[in-house]
Amino acid sequence: MLKIFGIAGAAAVLAACANNDVSVPGRDAPLIKADRGGSVPTNVNRYLWLASLDTIDFMPVDKADPLAGIIATDWYGNPQVPQERFKTNVYILDTALRADALRVTVFRQQLTDYGWVDAPVNPATAREIENAILSRARELRLNSLDG
């Protein structure tokens, strides 16, 4: 949790100084480009996609569809808390690198005498993961502009 809070703080700092100049070439380039001048319908920003995979890389990915912009993880249990596990869905909703182009859903289960039972998730958890992804996406974008 400390890592998530630290990343969320860094995301806030980066968001404050982010460059929203839409005239930068490749700024909102899609992840997949069409061959031979054709058009591939995609709603996925490549920086959000890569940042999402980087941010949740500790969780096993169950499904990843770059055309639809969906990443679904399988259940992940922290070895230090074996009676609890988490699952995350990441939805990339737009080609723009913006906060409203990303939605994260977190699911939590606890182990009881009756097996795994759904448990409430702190609403701030999904928001902090979104902030971490946005921070990483901005970092990737800035690194691509420098190179």
Secondary structure, 3 states (H helix, E strand, C coil): CHHHHHHHHHHHHHHHCCCCCCCCCCCCCECCCCCCCCCCCCCCEHHHHHHHHHHCCCCCEEEEECCCCEEEECCECCCCCCCEEEEEEEEECCCCCCHHHEEEEEEEEEEECCEEEEECCCHHHHHHHHHHHHHHHHHHHHHHHHC
